[in-house]
Amino acid sequence: MNDYDNTIILFKNEKWEAGGKQPVYKGNAEFNGKKLNCSLWIKEASGDGKLKKGTKFLSGVFDDWQPSNQSSASPSHNKLDPVGSEDIPF
């Protein structure tokens, strides 16, 4: 086990567009020594379930880790900011 086991790190997705299918946040996780990709979307409740209509919530997925397609010289890699509590809209 290493120092980063059972952790998640997320970044704002620069490819996200309102109304699109891209996740708002993307990143990676490591659980029990296994690396995973993770993606999060901000969704709004329809009112059909336990949440009141219009309540915002996070929905996410984990999938098998794959290295990023970005090269180490990519300037966009350095522009990513970690998600802070001020970035979450609720």
C-alpha angles and dihedrals in degrees: 000000000000135000092269099054115128093017137123129203121190133188133190109266109239090200094057116119126180110261092017129114098242115110118252092227130029132180145117140275138197120210123176090344095308119119117222137179115232132196129188132196128192107230136180123227118244093211093244094108136038095303124081116250111274096022109141121225141165122253122187150169137209122210137170113298118255125177117257117264090224118106119234089248093058109123092205090066090066094050095065115111124204115246113263127192089254089064095059109091097220 
